[in-house]
Amino acid sequence: MPPVSKTGLYAAIRCDARAGMSGRAIERKYQVGCRRVVEALASAWPQPRKKKLPPRPSRLDEFKPFIDQILRADLDAPRKQRHTITASTDG
């Protein structure tokens, strides 16, 4: 069973590499790619996770007030005159 933490995985990979195990054998044993093995051999500590980027604004943001206005007006309109959407099956 592979180690639970990434630090433990890196330590196990380094230990097996010092024992003479090949890179491919280490990849198979721990079910990781060659990049992970190279990273583990280069540094005992894994790289910190990258920060998530803030969400991008929607292209609809500038039209949302207008769309809301139309939908509010539809609440008073007769059923057949309301704006609706149909899902196309064409793809």
C-alpha positions in Angstrom: 0.0 0.0 0.0 1.4 3.4 -0.9 2.2 6.0 1.8 -0.7 8.2 2.9 0.9 11.6 2.6 2.9 13.1 -0.3 5.8 13.6 2.0 5.7 10.0 2.9 5.5 9.0 -0.7 8.6 11.1 -1.5 10.5 9.5 1.4 9.6 6.0 0.2 10.6 6.8 -3.4 13.9 8.2 -2.3 14.5 5.1 0.0 13.8 2.7 -2.9 16.0 4.7 -5.3 18.9 4.5 -2.8 18.3 0.8 -2.5 18.9 0.5 -6.3 15.4 0.2 -7.6 14.9 1.5 -11.1 12.7 4.5 -11.9 10.2 2.4 -13.8 10.0 -0.1 -11.0 9.3 2.8 -8.5 6.6 4.1 -10.9 4.9 0.8 -11.0 5.2 0.2 -7.2 3.7 3.5 -6.2 1.5 4.0 -9.3 3.0 7.4 -10.1 4.4 8.9 -13.2 8.0 9.6 -14.1 7.6 13.3 -13.2 6.7 12.4 -9.7 9.7 10.2 -9.3 12.0 12.9 -10.6 10.5 15.5 -8.3 10.9 13.2 -5.3 14.5 12.5 -6.1 15.2 16.2 -6.7 13.7 17.4 -3.4 12.6 15.7 -0.2 9.7 18.2 0.2 6.9 18.4 -2.3 6.1 21.7 -4.0 3.3 23.7 -2.3 0.0 23.7 -4.1 -0.7 26.6 -6.5 -3.3 29.2 -5.4 -6.6 29.0 -7.2 -7.3 31.9 -9.6 -10.3 34.1 -8.7 -13.4 33.2 -10.8 -13.6 35.1 -14.1 -16.5 37.4 -14.7 -19.3 36.0 -16.9 -19.9 37.5 -20.4 -23.5 37.8 -19.4 -22.8 40.1 -16.5 -23.5 43.3 -18.5 -26.8 41.9 -19.8 -28.2 40.4 -16.6 -30.1 43.6 -15.6 -31.8 43.6 -19.0 -32.6 39.9 -18.8 -34.0 40.3 -15.3 -36.2 43.1 -16.5 -37.6 41.0 -19.4 -38.3 38.1 -17.0 -40.1 40.3 -14.5 -42.2 41.7 -17.3 -43.1 38.1 -18.3 -44.6 37.4 -14.9 -47.6 39.7 -15.9 -47.7 38.6 -19.6 -50.2 35.9 -20.8 -48.8 32.4 -20.9 -48.3 32.3 -24.7 -46.4 35.6 -24.8 -43.7 34.7 -22.2 -40.1 34.2 -23.2 -39.1 30.6 -22.9 -36.2 28.4 -23.9 -36.3 25.1 -25.6 -33.4 22.6 -25.4 -32.2 21.6 -28.9 -31.4 17.9 -29.5 -29.3 18.8 -32.6 -26.1 19.3 -30.6 
